Amino acid sequence: MRLKPVPEPPAALAEIAEFQRAVPLVPGSTDDCCARLRDRRDLPNRQRANDWLAFLRTLGLVRETPRGFVRTDADPTPERVREGLRDGVLFVPEALSLLRSATPAEPVTADTLFEATRESVPRHDRARDADWERTWRDRADRLLRWLALVALAAPIEGDGPRSADGNHGGYVAGGALEDA
């Protein structure tokens, strides 16, 4: 099963370690871990903290034990984050496939990724969110920015295309994707 939540990516990969350090070394309940993440990383609410906790777990930076969550000894290297994204985050394989065929003239945008995955958005997400299309377009934008953070995607320079809601322009395959 692949993870759906995709938190706002940090400005730099090194910031992921700060999120990881906000998770305790001694197992703590989900509520305790979310409270620590919210307080230490200035997150607006428990849901955002829970999304980060799940995301860090997918990246192998946090693990769940019978007594709760703990941070792992793993460093948030670009390779680890790339592997976690590829193996555990919903629609990353589709995004990578689109990026492989993208060109500067026809880059991948949040809208492109959303349209390519629209039919695969879980039915219950559509049913519980009246504005699910915007929610999933925003998720596509965050996902592409995560891929760019770890060089799986490269933003188009200059005044490239923007999505309908004004989000970042398009992306093409990044150096790490070309090397893979």
C-alpha positions, -999 to 999 in steps of 0.1 A, spaced: 0 0 0 13 34 -9 10 65 13 -14 93 2 -3 123 24 24 144 9 34 172 32 48 205 20 84 199 11 111 218 30 133 243 12 163 220 17 168 183 22 187 189 54 155 202 70 141 167 69 165 157 97 148 184 119 115 167 114 130 133 121 146 147 153 112 159 165 101 122 168 113 107 201 140 81 206 118 64 232 86 50 217 57 74 219 20 71 210 8 87 178 -8 115 198 25 122 216 45 121 184 21 144 166 22 168 195 60 169 195 61 173 157 35 201 159 54 219 187 89 215 175 83 221 138 56 247 142 30 228 123 -5 243 122 -24 213 134 -24 176 144 -33 164 109 -2 180 93 19 165 121 3 131 114 10 135 77 46 141 85 48 112 109 34 88 82 57 104 55 88 100 77 78 64 83 75 58 45 110 73 41 124 49 67 133 77 91 107 67 117 94 33 126 63 20 144 69 -3 174 43 -21 195 48 8 220 46 36 195 68 56 171 105 62 173 130 78 150 155 55 133 192 59 130 189 63 92 200 96 78 177 114 54 201 111 24 189 119 -11 191 82 -19 170 72 11 144 98 3 143 89 -34 139 52 -25 111 60 0 93 81 -25 96 55 -53 86 26 -31 60 41 -8 42 72 -21 10 71 -42 15 82 -78 53 85 -77 57 58 -104 32 76 -126 50 109 -120 84 94 -128 70 79 -160 57 113 -171 90 130 -162 109 105 -184 90 115 -214 87 153 -206 105 179 -225 111 216 -218 85 224 -244 60 199 -228 70 196 -191 51 178 -164 29 202 -143 7 196 -114 -22 197 -138 -5 171 -161 1 148 -132 -34 152 -118 -50 145 -152 -28 114 -156 -38 100 -122 -74 115 -118 -91 82 -124 -70 65 -98 -78 89 -69 -94 67 -43 -132 69 -44 -135 76 -7 -113 107 -11 -136 120 -38 -167 113 -17 -155 130 15 -140 161 -1 -163 183 -22 -132 201 -36 -112 169 -42 -99 180 -76 -82 210 -61 -69 189 -31 -53 164 -55 -39 190 -78 -22 206 -48 -9 172 -38 5 167 -73 23 200 -70 38 191 -36 48 157 -50 66 172 -80 84 196 -56 95 166 -35 108 149 -66 127 181 -75 141 183 -39 159 149 -45 168 155 -81 143 131 -96 127 161 -113 142 194 -125 122 226 -127 120 244 -160 140 276 -159 125 310 -166 89 317 -172 78 282 -180 42 271 -179 22 274 -147 -7 253 -136 -42 267 -136 -39 278 -100 -6 295 -105 16 268 -89 52 262 -101 58 257 -137 67 224 -152 93 198 -146 114 175 -166 135 145 -155 162 154 -130 197 140 -130 190 113 -104 161 100 -126 183 100 -157 210 80 -137 184 55 -125 
